[in-house]
Amino acid sequence: MSRHRSVAKRRPSSKRSQGQERVGSTGSAALTYLLLAGLQRGISLLILPFISHVMSPAEYGAASMLTAAAVLLVALLAQPLDALVFRTVPRGGEDAPRLLRSIGLYCYILLPVAAAVVALLFATFVSDFLGVSGSLWAIEILAIGFQSAMTVFALPMVQSRRDLPRFVCLAGTSIIVLTTSKLMLLVVWKLGVLGWVISDLITAVISALLAMALVRPPRARLTKADIVTVAKFAIPLIPHKASYWAITSLSRPALATVASLTQVGLLSLGLNMASTVTLVVTEINRAVQPNYSREAFPAPTHHTYAVVRWQILVAITVPAAVGAALAIFGQWIFASSYWPAFALTGILLIGQVAYGLYPIAINYLVLTAGLPKYSAFATGTGAVIILGSIFVFGREFGATGVAYATTVGYVAMAAVAIMLTRFTKLEIAWRAWAVRWPELVLGAMALSCTVAALSLPVGSWLSRAFAGVCLAVLTGTALLVARPGSRNPARPTQ
């Protein structure tokens, strides 16, 4: 018997109608949160075509490096706490209000103050770092301090509670402010990197104030034991979050140490195009995390069987669709100076498949079993591979070498995550999803066509032909998934 069976005892199986209702509501919620939160996180990507015509690859590389480096503050100081919010709200308990209040006060008060102090030090004592002035670093760091109020506390709170009206208000306001400020400061006034960081600061401050007004921490009397409980959960996740930052963002500042900012800019475009997949995968994963928190071992039960099936399918088909769209329309959307990044995007999309599979194993490990301390092994493996490859191959092969390294790192990360579920003896019947192999094979075929299309000369007839085949195969996959009898919302554990 598994030593983790006691973490979540088997609950009685629900009736089929109840399972269908749960899956239907989960799917609707996932779609809603995906659209709104995806827009909130990806608006910079949506306006990227406009930015590519007003910022050179070197300027865009500097802006992307600023954002990537500043996000490290969140990874180290705040991001581990959102997992505790997602775990605490669905489970409840008498200590839940105290835990949530401690997280809220930390994000609303302590982090903005700490970020202001660090920003002041940068503006005062750092004249230049990685080719970017200290004042620009200071503005971005200050923005990150305010950003955590919404992204780490407020949005996870309302999403866990399925409070859609507040979620729409929070995410919608952030989208409008970020879009307006980015377009005005970058496209209209052409302020370059300065406009980029000022836009981030304006959006972060307004979003934080709105979060404080709409999502207040629960009223509870905090004790030292509550703070210790939060720390015990969050601290083991810091290496995991830092490694996660390394595999998703470190490549840009690391490449800047061995190559030109132009190479960083090309890599940034490829990474940002691939991050379209990341947005979809991340927001779907955030929407279904309460299902993993309610899951029982042996898994899967009705809580996660259908959820995992869709996560696997999305991980394969969305990269193929993104690549096909870029191969067909990219030459008219982006300035020609960015076209060399298209081939890089094809390489990176392969890694996005592994990236989409990785959260499944980690969710079972952290949210279902409550074992956050092991999660850093997976992301750490990917980070070491990516970082080591950058310094070995980055100088000679530039952005192309980093793209290959990133893909290999993602694959290693997903493999280690699955191995961890076996090492910790979690009872997960992975073969339960093997019956879906036809749709997965079609998805893999579509992805292969996408990679081929992006590796060929931009705008060539052969490139468009491969992209067309990809779209045709994806259509076939959609028809296969939608056929009667293909939707099995609750498969019992074998």
Buried (B, 14 or more C-beta within 10 A) or exposed (E): EBEBBEBBEEEEEBEEEEBBEBBEEBBEBBEBBBEBBBBBBBBBBBBBBBBBEBBBBBBBBBBBBBBBBBBBBBBBBBBBBBBBBBBBBBBEEEBBBBBBBBBBBBBBEBBBEBBBEBBEEBBEEBEEBBBBBBBBBBBBBBBBBBBBBBBBBBBBBBBBBBBBEBBBBBBEBBBBBBBEBBBBBBBEEEBBBBBBBBBBBBBBBBBBBBBBEBBEBEEBEBEEEBBEBBEEBBEBBBBBBBBBBBBBBBBBBBBBEBBBBBBBBBBBBBBBBBBBBBBBBBBBBBBBBBBBBBBBBBBBBBBBBBBBBBBBBBBBBBBBBBBBBBBBEBBEBBBEBBBBBBBBBBBBBBBBBBBBBBBBBBBBBBBBBBBBBBBBBBBBBBBBBBBEBBEEBBBEBBBBBBBBBBBBBBBBBBBBBBBBBEEBBBBBBBEBBEEBEEBBEBBBBBBBBBBBBBBBEBBEEEBBBBBBBBBEBBEBBBEBBEEEEEEBBBBEBE
